[in-house]
Amino acid sequence: MDKKPILFRADASAAIGTGHIMRSLALAEAWQDVGGAATIAMAQSTPAIEKRLHARNIQIDAFTTAPGDTSDATQTASLARDLGTIWVVVDGYCFGARYQSTLKDAGLKVLFIDDNGHSEHYPADIVLNQNAHASKKLYVSRADDTRLLLGPRYALLRREFHRWANWKRQIPDVGRRILITLGGSDAANVTQRVVECLSGFDTIPLEMVVVVGGANPNAELLNKIASRSEGNVRIETDVANMDELMAWCDVAIAAAGTTSWELCCLGVPAILLDVAENQTAVAQHLNRLGVAVHVDVHEGSFDDKLLSELASLMGSAELRSKMSNKGRALVDGYGASRVLSFFDPRICLRCAEDRDCRLLWEWANDPLTRAMSFSSDPIPWEAHVSWFQARLADPKAIVYIAADMHGQPVGQLRFLTGADRATISISLVPEWRGRGLALEIINVGVEKFFRMSNVRAIDAYIKPGNAASLRLFPRAGFFRVGDTVIDGHSAMHFVLERPEFVA
């Protein structure tokens, strides 16, 4: 399929930070990785952001309009037309319902990246809210066909985080290494306040790396403060290896923005600060989940609270280990590729019908399918017919036929529900294996199933010798929880929890 370029509309500045652009960059990189091109249109920017985008081969178009106004929307639609774009990704709090409608009226598909339900209405094709507290309640007023992608399952992480998927974090008995990163701009200079506060931490000697964003107006001052330390504070400016620094540290003190999900992915125990108003809900919810500790910047007891929480974290390997495991269960780093499953679909799912009975029988008796099943004997036709008719009549069973965009069946996906859980199984037609379709089928099927059911979690059981499925299900967001026995066979148990129940 010809991959049309994607146009992104987002801004960055010392006042609004760089999070909107960094999310757009993560999705743009994922699109590049499958052969697409990306352009980001900005009415506000910083030299550091532009340098980073150019280094990633992202085209930049500078707007002179007021962000979010009618002329901005019109110019975005015009640029999309010139680029031959189908999809426009919009990320920012100044873009509302009228902006989305203007793009839709121009014949464009719109992905709207949101955090707090600020728009009075959502006519976009897709609304993405990657926050752990994301809920349908924020988007009651939306178009009938608007699809919601909610929760950290869809967290947009840049490509450098993908390589840490199978990495095992070592948890020392006593933590000493701290990463301090408070956003791309940190206009209020909370970074200085934190560094000075930690100078009073005398429980154990610390080694600190302070990341200063490219839009931070206080970089020179912070460098002077570091130079007066006894060599235990190092300043890194506008880094390109944030993933390596997160792997290096034992604990992070960070702003509760996009960085929160990066820390989860690397399993970094974190103290989160709400340096912007829109970060409070994120920090509070991750605190409730036990993924991080929230310390309110605006409290009068901030310094004492920060030092107390840091002492607890550094002194307890058990606490850091629990937080690390919960973070990694929450964010696996593949959110951007899941979002793209809805941009450039290669398959569609339909419910199985009577006409599919023989087709499913033939697929089920494929030698590889039988070998990977917990009952490996060939299935007689009469037994299959009885099973198939029972499944179609059972309201607790859902059987999807996956077809390519021309209607050619390529595989099947099944869910069997219990009280509050479901079991998933998948198989592909032999000639369609090895093309990456299984991952897309699960991504689309899981989103559809969560949307139409109330199950709390989905279970997958895999034979130890099924190497393809053992690679597939973690990529689809399933987390291994243990082993069991099914029909006398060893089975590895993987779970995908509904976003609001994760951790």
KETOR-814427 format. One record per residue (C-alpha): residue number from 1; z, x, y; residue in three letters. Coordinates in Angstrom, 1 decimal. Example, Ala and Ser with C-alpha at 12.3 -4.5 7.8 and 13.67 -1.06 7.14 Angstrom:
% residues 2
{r 1,{7.8,12.3,-4.5},'ala'}
{r 2,{7.1,13.7,-1.1},'ser'}
END
This chain:
% residues 503
{r 1,{0.0,0.0,0.0},'met'}
{r 2,{-0.9,1.3,3.5},'asp'}
{r 3,{2.4,1.9,5.2},'lys'}
{r 4,{2.2,0.8,8.8},'lys'}
{r 5,{4.3,2.7,11.3},'pro'}
{r 6,{7.7,1.3,12.2},'ile'}
{r 7,{8.7,0.9,15.8},'leu'}
{r 8,{12.4,1.4,16.7},'phe'}
{r 9,{13.9,0.2,20.0},'arg'}
{r 10,{17.3,1.8,20.8},'ala'}
{r 11,{19.0,3.8,23.5},'asp'}
{r 12,{21.4,6.7,23.9},'ala'}
{r 13,{23.5,8.0,26.8},'ser'}
{r 14,{26.9,9.5,27.7},'ala'}
{r 15,{28.1,5.9,28.4},'ala'}
{r 16,{26.8,4.1,25.3},'ile'}
{r 17,{26.9,7.0,22.9},'gly'}
{r 18,{24.3,8.0,20.3},'thr'}
{r 19,{25.2,5.7,17.4},'gly'}
{r 20,{22.3,3.3,17.9},'his'}
{r 21,{19.8,6.1,17.8},'ile'}
{r 22,{21.4,7.8,14.8},'met'}
{r 23,{21.2,4.6,12.8},'arg'}
{r 24,{17.6,4.2,13.7},'ser'}
{r 25,{16.9,7.9,12.8},'leu'}
{r 26,{18.4,7.3,9.3},'ala'}
{r 27,{16.1,4.4,8.6},'leu'}
{r 28,{13.1,6.3,10.2},'ala'}
{r 29,{13.8,9.2,7.9},'glu'}
{r 30,{13.9,6.9,4.8},'ala'}
{r 31,{10.5,5.5,5.9},'trp'}
{r 32,{9.1,9.0,6.3},'gln'}
{r 33,{10.3,9.9,2.8},'asp'}
{r 34,{8.0,7.1,1.3},'val'}
{r 35,{5.0,8.2,3.4},'gly'}
{r 36,{5.5,6.1,6.6},'gly'}
{r 37,{5.6,7.2,10.3},'ala'}
{r 38,{8.1,6.1,13.0},'ala'}
{r 39,{8.2,5.8,16.8},'thr'}
{r 40,{11.4,5.3,18.8},'ile'}
{r 41,{11.1,3.6,22.2},'ala'}
{r 42,{14.0,4.5,24.6},'met'}
{r 43,{14.8,3.4,28.1},'ala'}
{r 44,{17.9,5.7,28.1},'gln'}
{r 45,{18.1,9.1,26.3},'ser'}
{r 46,{19.6,12.6,26.4},'thr'}
{r 47,{17.9,16.0,25.9},'pro'}
{r 48,{19.9,16.6,22.8},'ala'}
{r 49,{18.8,13.3,21.2},'ile'}
{r 50,{15.2,13.9,22.1},'glu'}
{r 51,{15.4,17.4,20.6},'lys'}
{r 52,{16.8,16.1,17.4},'arg'}
{r 53,{14.1,13.3,17.1},'leu'}
{r 54,{11.3,15.8,17.8},'his'}
{r 55,{12.7,18.1,15.1},'ala'}
{r 56,{12.5,15.2,12.6},'arg'}
{r 57,{8.9,14.4,13.6},'asn'}
{r 58,{9.8,11.1,15.2},'ile'}
{r 59,{7.5,10.1,18.0},'gln'}
{r 60,{9.3,9.1,21.3},'ile'}
{r 61,{8.0,6.6,23.9},'asp'}
{r 62,{9.9,6.5,27.2},'ala'}
{r 63,{10.4,3.1,28.8},'phe'}
{r 64,{11.2,2.6,32.5},'thr'}
{r 65,{12.3,-1.0,32.1},'thr'}
{r 66,{15.9,-2.3,32.3},'ala'}
{r 67,{17.2,-2.3,28.7},'pro'}
{r 68,{17.1,-5.7,27.1},'gly'}
{r 69,{15.3,-7.6,29.9},'asp'}
{r 70,{12.1,-9.6,29.5},'thr'}
{r 71,{9.8,-6.8,30.6},'ser'}
{r 72,{11.5,-4.5,28.0},'asp'}
{r 73,{10.7,-7.0,25.2},'ala'}
{r 74,{7.1,-7.4,26.5},'thr'}
{r 75,{6.6,-3.7,26.6},'gln'}
{r 76,{8.0,-3.3,23.1},'thr'}
{r 77,{5.7,-6.0,21.7},'ala'}
{r 78,{2.7,-4.3,23.5},'ser'}
{r 79,{3.6,-0.8,22.1},'leu'}
{r 80,{4.0,-2.3,18.6},'ala'}
{r 81,{0.5,-3.8,18.9},'arg'}
{r 82,{-1.0,-0.5,20.0},'asp'}
{r 83,{0.7,1.3,17.1},'leu'}
{r 84,{-0.4,-1.3,14.5},'gly'}
{r 85,{3.2,-2.0,13.7},'thr'}
{r 86,{4.4,-4.9,11.5},'ile'}
{r 87,{8.1,-4.2,11.7},'trp'}
{r 88,{10.2,-3.6,14.8},'val'}
{r 89,{13.8,-2.4,14.4},'val'}
{r 90,{16.1,-3.3,17.3},'val'}
{r 91,{19.6,-1.8,17.8},'asp'}
{r 92,{21.7,-2.3,20.8},'gly'}
{r 93,{24.2,-4.7,22.5},'tyr'}
{r 94,{21.9,-5.5,25.4},'cys'}
{r 95,{19.3,-7.2,23.1},'phe'}
{r 96,{19.8,-10.9,22.5},'gly'}
{r 97,{18.1,-14.0,21.2},'ala'}
{r 98,{15.4,-14.1,23.8},'arg'}
{r 99,{14.5,-10.5,23.1},'tyr'}
{r 100,{14.2,-11.2,19.4},'gln'}
{r 101,{12.1,-14.4,20.1},'ser'}
{r 102,{9.7,-12.5,22.3},'thr'}
{r 103,{8.9,-10.1,19.5},'leu'}
{r 104,{8.7,-12.8,16.9},'lys'}
{r 105,{6.3,-14.8,19.1},'asp'}
{r 106,{4.1,-11.7,19.3},'ala'}
{r 107,{3.6,-11.9,15.5},'gly'}
{r 108,{6.0,-9.1,14.7},'leu'}
{r 109,{8.7,-8.9,12.0},'lys'}
{r 110,{12.1,-8.0,13.4},'val'}
{r 111,{15.1,-6.2,11.9},'leu'}
{r 112,{18.1,-6.6,14.2},'phe'}
{r 113,{20.9,-4.1,13.6},'ile'}
{r 114,{24.2,-5.7,14.7},'asp'}
{r 115,{27.9,-5.0,14.7},'asp'}
{r 116,{29.7,-7.9,16.3},'asn'}
{r 117,{27.6,-11.1,16.4},'gly'}
{r 118,{27.0,-10.7,20.1},'his'}
{r 119,{23.7,-12.6,20.2},'ser'}
{r 120,{24.0,-16.4,20.7},'glu'}
{r 121,{21.2,-16.9,18.1},'his'}
{r 122,{19.4,-14.8,15.6},'tyr'}
{r 123,{15.7,-15.6,15.1},'pro'}
{r 124,{15.1,-12.1,13.5},'ala'}
{r 125,{13.7,-11.8,10.0},'asp'}
{r 126,{16.6,-9.6,8.9},'ile'}
{r 127,{20.0,-9.1,10.5},'val'}
{r 128,{21.7,-5.9,9.3},'leu'}
{r 129,{25.5,-5.4,9.8},'asn'}
{r 130,{26.7,-2.4,7.8},'gln'}
{r 131,{30.3,-2.8,8.7},'asn'}
{r 132,{32.9,-3.5,6.0},'ala'}
{r 133,{34.2,-6.5,8.0},'his'}
{r 134,{30.7,-8.1,8.3},'ala'}
{r 135,{30.6,-11.8,7.5},'ser'}
{r 136,{28.2,-14.7,7.4},'lys'}
{r 137,{30.5,-16.4,9.9},'lys'}
{r 138,{29.2,-14.1,12.6},'leu'}
{r 139,{25.7,-15.4,12.1},'tyr'}
{r 140,{26.1,-19.2,11.8},'val'}
{r 141,{23.4,-19.6,14.5},'ser'}
{r 142,{20.3,-18.1,12.9},'arg'}
{r 143,{16.8,-19.1,11.9},'ala'}
{r 144,{16.5,-20.8,8.5},'asp'}
{r 145,{14.6,-17.9,7.0},'asp'}
{r 146,{16.8,-15.1,8.5},'thr'}
{r 147,{18.0,-12.8,5.8},'arg'}
{r 148,{21.5,-11.2,6.1},'leu'}
{r 149,{22.1,-7.7,4.8},'leu'}
{r 150,{25.9,-7.3,5.2},'leu'}
{r 151,{28.4,-4.5,4.4},'gly'}
{r 152,{28.4,-0.8,3.7},'pro'}
{r 153,{26.0,-1.2,0.8},'arg'}
{r 154,{23.4,-1.1,3.6},'tyr'}
{r 155,{25.0,1.7,5.6},'ala'}
{r 156,{22.3,3.8,7.2},'leu'}
{r 157,{22.9,7.5,6.5},'leu'}
{r 158,{20.5,10.3,7.3},'arg'}
{r 159,{18.7,12.1,4.5},'arg'}
{r 160,{21.0,15.1,4.5},'glu'}
{r 161,{23.8,13.0,3.0},'phe'}
{r 162,{21.7,12.1,-0.1},'his'}
{r 163,{22.2,15.5,-1.8},'arg'}
{r 164,{26.0,14.9,-2.1},'trp'}
{r 165,{25.6,11.8,-4.3},'ala'}
{r 166,{27.0,13.5,-7.4},'asn'}
{r 167,{29.2,16.1,-5.7},'trp'}
{r 168,{32.9,16.3,-6.7},'lys'}
{r 169,{35.4,16.8,-3.8},'arg'}
{r 170,{38.2,19.2,-4.6},'gln'}
{r 171,{41.6,17.9,-3.4},'ile'}
{r 172,{44.0,20.8,-2.6},'pro'}
{r 173,{47.7,20.3,-3.0},'asp'}
{r 174,{48.2,20.9,0.7},'val'}
{r 175,{45.4,20.2,3.3},'gly'}
{r 176,{44.7,22.7,6.0},'arg'}
{r 177,{41.1,22.1,7.2},'arg'}
{r 178,{40.5,19.5,9.8},'ile'}
{r 179,{37.2,18.2,11.2},'leu'}
{r 180,{37.4,16.6,14.6},'ile'}
{r 181,{34.4,14.6,15.6},'thr'}
{r 182,{34.6,11.8,18.2},'leu'}
{r 183,{31.0,10.8,18.8},'gly'}
{r 184,{27.9,12.1,20.5},'gly'}
{r 185,{29.2,11.6,24.0},'ser'}
{r 186,{33.0,11.0,24.1},'asp'}
{r 187,{32.9,10.2,27.9},'ala'}
{r 188,{36.6,9.6,28.0},'ala'}
{r 189,{37.2,13.1,26.5},'asn'}
{r 190,{39.5,11.9,23.7},'val'}
{r 191,{38.6,15.2,22.0},'thr'}
{r 192,{40.6,17.2,24.4},'gln'}
{r 193,{43.6,14.9,24.0},'arg'}
{r 194,{43.4,15.3,20.2},'val'}
{r 195,{43.1,19.1,20.2},'val'}
{r 196,{46.0,19.4,22.6},'glu'}
{r 197,{48.1,17.0,20.5},'cys'}
{r 198,{47.4,19.0,17.4},'leu'}
{r 199,{48.6,22.2,19.1},'ser'}
{r 200,{52.1,20.7,18.5},'gly'}
{r 201,{51.5,20.4,14.7},'phe'}
{r 202,{53.8,23.0,13.3},'asp'}
{r 203,{54.3,21.7,9.7},'thr'}
{r 204,{51.6,23.9,8.2},'ile'}
{r 205,{49.0,26.2,9.8},'pro'}
{r 206,{45.7,24.4,10.5},'leu'}
{r 207,{42.1,25.4,10.7},'glu'}
{r 208,{40.1,23.1,13.0},'met'}
{r 209,{36.4,22.6,13.6},'val'}
{r 210,{35.7,20.5,16.6},'val'}
{r 211,{32.2,19.0,16.8},'val'}
{r 212,{31.0,18.3,20.3},'val'}
{r 213,{28.1,16.0,20.6},'gly'}
{r 214,{25.0,16.9,22.6},'gly'}
{r 215,{25.7,14.2,25.2},'ala'}
{r 216,{29.3,15.3,25.7},'asn'}
{r 217,{29.9,16.1,29.4},'pro'}
{r 218,{33.1,18.1,28.6},'asn'}
{r 219,{31.6,20.7,26.3},'ala'}
{r 220,{32.4,23.6,28.7},'glu'}
{r 221,{36.0,22.6,29.1},'leu'}
{r 222,{36.5,22.2,25.4},'leu'}
{r 223,{35.2,25.7,24.8},'asn'}
{r 224,{37.7,27.1,27.2},'lys'}
{r 225,{40.5,25.3,25.5},'ile'}
{r 226,{39.4,26.7,22.1},'ala'}
{r 227,{39.2,30.2,23.5},'ser'}
{r 228,{42.9,30.0,24.4},'arg'}
{r 229,{43.9,29.0,20.8},'ser'}
{r 230,{44.9,31.6,18.3},'glu'}
{r 231,{41.6,31.5,16.5},'gly'}
{r 232,{42.3,28.3,14.6},'asn'}
{r 233,{40.0,26.1,16.7},'val'}
{r 234,{36.3,26.5,16.5},'arg'}
{r 235,{33.8,24.5,18.6},'ile'}
{r 236,{30.5,23.4,17.1},'glu'}
{r 237,{28.0,21.8,19.5},'thr'}
{r 238,{25.4,19.2,18.5},'asp'}
{r 239,{25.4,20.3,14.9},'val'}
{r 240,{22.7,19.7,12.4},'ala'}
{r 241,{24.9,20.3,9.3},'asn'}
{r 242,{27.5,17.5,9.7},'met'}
{r 243,{27.4,16.9,6.0},'asp'}
{r 244,{28.4,20.5,5.2},'glu'}
{r 245,{31.3,20.3,7.7},'leu'}
{r 246,{32.5,17.0,6.1},'met'}
{r 247,{32.3,18.7,2.7},'ala'}
{r 248,{34.3,21.7,4.0},'trp'}
{r 249,{37.2,19.8,5.6},'cys'}
{r 250,{40.3,18.3,3.9},'asp'}
{r 251,{40.8,15.6,6.5},'val'}
{r 252,{38.8,14.3,9.5},'ala'}
{r 253,{39.9,12.9,12.8},'ile'}
{r 254,{36.9,10.8,13.9},'ala'}
{r 255,{35.6,8.0,16.0},'ala'}
{r 256,{35.2,4.7,14.1},'ala'}
{r 257,{31.5,4.5,14.6},'gly'}
{r 258,{28.5,5.5,12.4},'thr'}
{r 259,{30.5,8.6,11.4},'thr'}
{r 260,{32.9,6.3,9.4},'ser'}
{r 261,{30.3,5.7,6.8},'trp'}
{r 262,{29.2,9.3,6.6},'glu'}
{r 263,{32.9,10.2,5.9},'leu'}
{r 264,{33.1,7.6,3.2},'cys'}
{r 265,{30.0,8.9,1.5},'cys'}
{r 266,{31.5,12.4,1.4},'leu'}
{r 267,{34.9,11.1,0.4},'gly'}
{r 268,{36.7,12.5,3.4},'val'}
{r 269,{40.2,11.2,4.0},'pro'}
{r 270,{40.1,10.2,7.7},'ala'}
{r 271,{42.1,9.2,10.6},'ile'}
{r 272,{39.9,6.9,12.7},'leu'}
{r 273,{40.2,6.4,16.4},'leu'}
{r 274,{38.7,3.5,18.3},'asp'}
{r 275,{37.3,5.5,21.2},'val'}
{r 276,{35.1,2.5,22.1},'ala'}
{r 277,{36.0,-1.2,22.1},'glu'}
{r 278,{33.5,-2.1,19.4},'asn'}
{r 279,{35.1,0.4,17.0},'gln'}
{r 280,{38.5,-1.3,16.7},'thr'}
{r 281,{37.5,-3.9,14.1},'ala'}
{r 282,{35.9,-1.1,12.0},'val'}
{r 283,{39.0,1.1,12.1},'ala'}
{r 284,{41.4,-1.7,11.4},'gln'}
{r 285,{39.4,-3.0,8.4},'his'}
{r 286,{39.0,0.4,6.8},'leu'}
{r 287,{42.7,0.9,7.3},'asn'}
{r 288,{43.4,-2.4,5.5},'arg'}
{r 289,{41.1,-1.3,2.6},'leu'}
{r 290,{43.0,2.0,2.3},'gly'}
{r 291,{39.8,4.0,3.0},'val'}
{r 292,{41.1,5.5,6.3},'ala'}
{r 293,{44.1,5.5,8.7},'val'}
{r 294,{43.7,3.8,12.0},'his'}
{r 295,{45.5,5.3,15.0},'val'}
{r 296,{45.1,3.3,18.3},'asp'}
{r 297,{44.0,5.5,21.1},'val'}
{r 298,{45.4,3.1,23.6},'his'}
{r 299,{49.0,3.0,22.3},'glu'}
{r 300,{51.6,4.8,24.3},'gly'}
{r 301,{52.9,6.4,21.1},'ser'}
{r 302,{49.4,7.8,20.2},'phe'}
{r 303,{50.5,11.5,20.0},'asp'}
{r 304,{53.5,10.8,17.8},'asp'}
{r 305,{51.5,8.5,15.6},'lys'}
{r 306,{48.6,10.9,15.2},'leu'}
{r 307,{50.9,13.8,14.2},'leu'}
{r 308,{52.9,11.6,11.8},'ser'}
{r 309,{49.8,10.3,10.0},'glu'}
{r 310,{48.3,13.8,9.8},'leu'}
{r 311,{51.5,15.2,8.3},'ala'}
{r 312,{51.5,12.5,5.6},'ser'}
{r 313,{47.8,13.1,4.7},'leu'}
{r 314,{48.0,16.9,4.7},'met'}
{r 315,{51.1,16.9,2.6},'gly'}
{r 316,{50.0,14.4,-0.1},'ser'}
{r 317,{47.1,15.3,-2.4},'ala'}
{r 318,{47.6,11.9,-4.2},'glu'}
{r 319,{47.1,10.0,-0.9},'leu'}
{r 320,{44.0,12.0,0.0},'arg'}
{r 321,{42.6,11.6,-3.5},'ser'}
{r 322,{43.0,7.8,-3.4},'lys'}
{r 323,{41.3,7.5,0.0},'met'}
{r 324,{38.5,9.8,-1.0},'ser'}
{r 325,{37.7,7.7,-4.1},'asn'}
{r 326,{37.8,4.5,-2.2},'lys'}
{r 327,{35.5,5.8,0.4},'gly'}
{r 328,{32.9,7.0,-2.1},'arg'}
{r 329,{33.1,3.6,-3.8},'ala'}
{r 330,{32.4,1.9,-0.5},'leu'}
{r 331,{29.3,4.0,0.6},'val'}
{r 332,{26.9,5.8,-1.7},'asp'}
{r 333,{24.4,7.0,0.8},'gly'}
{r 334,{21.4,4.9,-0.4},'tyr'}
{r 335,{21.7,2.1,2.2},'gly'}
{r 336,{18.6,3.0,4.1},'ala'}
{r 337,{16.4,2.8,0.9},'ser'}
{r 338,{17.9,-0.6,0.1},'arg'}
{r 339,{17.0,-1.9,3.5},'val'}
{r 340,{13.4,-0.7,3.1},'leu'}
{r 341,{13.2,-2.8,-0.2},'ser'}
{r 342,{12.9,-5.7,2.2},'phe'}
{r 343,{10.3,-4.1,4.5},'phe'}
{r 344,{7.6,-3.0,2.1},'asp'}
{r 345,{8.2,-5.1,-1.1},'pro'}
{r 346,{6.2,-4.3,-4.2},'arg'}
{r 347,{7.7,-7.1,-6.2},'ile'}
{r 348,{8.9,-10.6,-5.9},'cys'}
{r 349,{11.4,-12.6,-8.1},'leu'}
{r 350,{10.9,-16.1,-9.4},'arg'}
{r 351,{13.0,-18.1,-11.9},'cys'}
{r 352,{11.8,-18.0,-15.5},'ala'}
{r 353,{9.9,-21.1,-16.7},'glu'}
{r 354,{8.9,-22.5,-20.1},'asp'}
{r 355,{5.6,-20.6,-19.9},'arg'}
{r 356,{7.5,-17.3,-19.9},'asp'}
{r 357,{9.0,-17.7,-23.4},'cys'}
{r 358,{6.5,-15.7,-25.3},'arg'}
{r 359,{6.2,-13.1,-22.6},'leu'}
{r 360,{10.0,-12.4,-22.7},'leu'}
{r 361,{9.9,-12.3,-26.5},'trp'}
{r 362,{7.2,-9.6,-26.5},'glu'}
{r 363,{9.1,-7.6,-23.9},'trp'}
{r 364,{12.4,-7.9,-25.8},'ala'}
{r 365,{10.8,-6.5,-29.0},'asn'}
{r 366,{9.4,-3.4,-27.3},'asp'}
{r 367,{10.8,-0.5,-29.3},'pro'}
{r 368,{12.5,1.2,-26.4},'leu'}
{r 369,{14.0,-2.1,-25.2},'thr'}
{r 370,{15.5,-2.7,-28.6},'arg'}
{r 371,{16.8,0.9,-28.9},'ala'}
{r 372,{18.7,0.5,-25.6},'met'}
{r 373,{20.1,-2.9,-26.5},'ser'}
{r 374,{23.5,-3.4,-28.1},'phe'}
{r 375,{21.7,-5.3,-30.9},'ser'}
{r 376,{18.7,-3.2,-31.9},'ser'}
{r 377,{17.2,-5.4,-34.7},'asp'}
{r 378,{13.9,-7.1,-33.9},'pro'}
{r 379,{14.3,-10.6,-32.6},'ile'}
{r 380,{12.6,-13.4,-34.7},'pro'}
{r 381,{10.5,-15.9,-32.7},'trp'}
{r 382,{12.6,-18.9,-33.7},'glu'}
{r 383,{15.8,-17.2,-32.6},'ala'}
{r 384,{14.2,-16.2,-29.3},'his'}
{r 385,{13.0,-19.7,-28.6},'val'}
{r 386,{16.5,-21.1,-29.2},'ser'}
{r 387,{18.1,-18.4,-27.0},'trp'}
{r 388,{15.5,-19.0,-24.2},'phe'}
{r 389,{15.9,-22.7,-24.1},'gln'}
{r 390,{19.7,-22.3,-24.0},'ala'}
{r 391,{19.4,-19.9,-21.1},'arg'}
{r 392,{17.2,-22.2,-19.1},'leu'}
{r 393,{19.6,-25.1,-19.6},'ala'}
{r 394,{22.7,-23.0,-18.8},'asp'}
{r 395,{23.8,-23.2,-15.1},'pro'}
{r 396,{25.7,-20.0,-15.6},'lys'}
{r 397,{22.6,-18.1,-16.6},'ala'}
{r 398,{19.8,-16.9,-14.3},'ile'}
{r 399,{16.7,-15.3,-15.6},'val'}
{r 400,{14.3,-13.9,-13.0},'tyr'}
{r 401,{10.7,-12.8,-13.7},'ile'}
{r 402,{9.7,-9.8,-11.5},'ala'}
{r 403,{6.1,-9.8,-10.5},'ala'}
{r 404,{3.9,-7.5,-8.4},'asp'}
{r 405,{2.5,-8.9,-5.1},'met'}
{r 406,{-0.6,-10.1,-7.1},'his'}
{r 407,{1.6,-12.2,-9.4},'gly'}
{r 408,{1.4,-9.8,-12.4},'gln'}
{r 409,{4.7,-9.9,-14.3},'pro'}
{r 410,{6.3,-6.5,-14.5},'val'}
{r 411,{9.8,-7.1,-15.9},'gly'}
{r 412,{12.8,-9.4,-16.0},'gln'}
{r 413,{16.3,-9.4,-14.5},'leu'}
{r 414,{19.1,-11.5,-15.9},'arg'}
{r 415,{22.6,-12.6,-14.7},'phe'}
{r 416,{25.2,-14.3,-16.8},'leu'}
{r 417,{28.1,-15.6,-14.8},'thr'}
{r 418,{31.8,-16.1,-15.8},'gly'}
{r 419,{34.7,-17.3,-13.7},'ala'}
{r 420,{34.2,-14.8,-10.8},'asp'}
{r 421,{32.0,-12.1,-12.3},'arg'}
{r 422,{28.5,-11.8,-13.7},'ala'}
{r 423,{26.8,-9.4,-16.1},'thr'}
{r 424,{23.4,-8.0,-15.3},'ile'}
{r 425,{20.6,-6.7,-17.5},'ser'}
{r 426,{17.1,-5.5,-16.7},'ile'}
{r 427,{13.9,-4.5,-18.5},'ser'}
{r 428,{10.4,-3.5,-17.5},'leu'}
{r 429,{7.1,-3.9,-19.2},'val'}
{r 430,{6.3,-0.5,-20.8},'pro'}
{r 431,{3.2,0.2,-18.7},'glu'}
{r 432,{5.2,-0.4,-15.5},'trp'}
{r 433,{8.0,2.0,-16.2},'arg'}
{r 434,{8.4,5.2,-14.2},'gly'}
{r 435,{7.2,3.8,-10.9},'arg'}
{r 436,{10.6,3.2,-9.3},'gly'}
{r 437,{10.2,-0.6,-9.6},'leu'}
{r 438,{13.5,-1.1,-11.5},'ala'}
{r 439,{15.6,0.0,-8.4},'leu'}
{r 440,{13.7,-2.3,-6.1},'glu'}
{r 441,{14.1,-5.2,-8.6},'ile'}
{r 442,{17.9,-4.6,-8.8},'ile'}
{r 443,{18.2,-4.2,-5.0},'asn'}
{r 444,{16.3,-7.5,-4.3},'val'}
{r 445,{17.9,-9.3,-7.2},'gly'}
{r 446,{21.5,-8.4,-6.3},'val'}
{r 447,{21.0,-9.4,-2.7},'glu'}
{r 448,{19.5,-12.8,-3.8},'lys'}
{r 449,{22.2,-13.3,-6.4},'phe'}
{r 450,{25.1,-12.6,-4.0},'phe'}
{r 451,{23.5,-15.0,-1.5},'arg'}
{r 452,{23.3,-17.9,-3.9},'met'}
{r 453,{26.5,-17.4,-5.9},'ser'}
{r 454,{30.2,-16.8,-5.2},'asn'}
{r 455,{30.9,-14.1,-7.8},'val'}
{r 456,{33.2,-11.3,-6.9},'arg'}
{r 457,{31.5,-8.6,-8.8},'ala'}
{r 458,{28.6,-7.7,-11.1},'ile'}
{r 459,{29.1,-5.7,-14.3},'asp'}
{r 460,{26.6,-3.5,-16.1},'ala'}
{r 461,{27.1,-2.1,-19.6},'tyr'}
{r 462,{24.9,0.8,-20.6},'ile'}
{r 463,{24.6,2.8,-23.8},'lys'}
{r 464,{25.5,6.5,-23.4},'pro'}
{r 465,{22.0,7.5,-24.5},'gly'}
{r 466,{20.2,5.3,-22.0},'asn'}
{r 467,{19.5,8.1,-19.5},'ala'}
{r 468,{17.2,6.0,-17.3},'ala'}
{r 469,{19.8,3.3,-16.7},'ser'}
{r 470,{22.5,5.8,-16.2},'leu'}
{r 471,{20.5,7.2,-13.3},'arg'}
{r 472,{19.3,3.8,-12.1},'leu'}
{r 473,{22.5,1.8,-11.7},'phe'}
{r 474,{24.4,4.3,-9.5},'pro'}
{r 475,{21.4,4.5,-7.3},'arg'}
{r 476,{21.6,0.7,-7.0},'ala'}
{r 477,{25.3,1.0,-5.8},'gly'}
{r 478,{27.1,0.4,-9.1},'phe'}
{r 479,{30.2,2.5,-9.6},'phe'}
{r 480,{31.4,3.7,-13.1},'arg'}
{r 481,{34.8,2.4,-13.9},'val'}
{r 482,{35.3,3.3,-17.5},'gly'}
{r 483,{34.1,2.9,-21.1},'asp'}
{r 484,{34.2,0.1,-23.6},'thr'}
{r 485,{32.8,-1.1,-26.9},'val'}
{r 486,{30.2,-3.8,-27.3},'ile'}
{r 487,{29.1,-5.1,-30.7},'asp'}
{r 488,{30.4,-1.9,-32.2},'gly'}
{r 489,{28.5,0.4,-29.8},'his'}
{r 490,{30.0,2.6,-27.1},'ser'}
{r 491,{29.2,1.4,-23.6},'ala'}
{r 492,{29.6,2.8,-20.1},'met'}
{r 493,{30.9,0.2,-17.7},'his'}
{r 494,{29.5,0.1,-14.1},'phe'}
{r 495,{30.6,-2.4,-11.4},'val'}
{r 496,{29.1,-3.5,-8.1},'leu'}
{r 497,{31.5,-5.5,-6.1},'glu'}
{r 498,{30.6,-8.1,-3.4},'arg'}
{r 499,{31.0,-6.3,-0.1},'pro'}
{r 500,{34.0,-8.1,1.1},'glu'}
{r 501,{35.9,-7.2,-2.1},'phe'}
{r 502,{35.1,-3.5,-2.2},'val'}
{r 503,{38.0,-1.1,-2.2},'ala'}
END
